[in-house]
């Protein structure tokens, strides 16, 4: 089972990495073309909103990458106390409690953003290039779900990995 979780996490890592690379290149291409087209007196109205939404997508993909590396936002006071203790059990407990809290928080935010998406789907309108605003809002539940899955994978791997089970007996 752990092998399957690791494979799934690697797939999410590749999705996030390639997604952020493609997003950043698209942002760069759109921003440069917008500047060049402005010099010529022709600036399509859809470039800037599309660029903003790609930045939003890149932020969520970056959050997913940060989560996998363990460099996400955290409360440093508690982390410094745990690291100073040199207790493997306390370190293991802290790591997994943070993963539980972050997983629950991410999925609650994903649920709230999914509800927002459903409202936008019902009452929204085409934003630009005849793209319905609901598809643009879908970036939020997608991003929160991706981050939530990364935290959940960290939790499963942190609790059930072989080295964890052997060295962190309570």
Beta strands, then each sheet from edge to edge (+ up, - down):
strand 1: 126-128
strand 2: 131-132
sheet 1: 1+ 2-
end
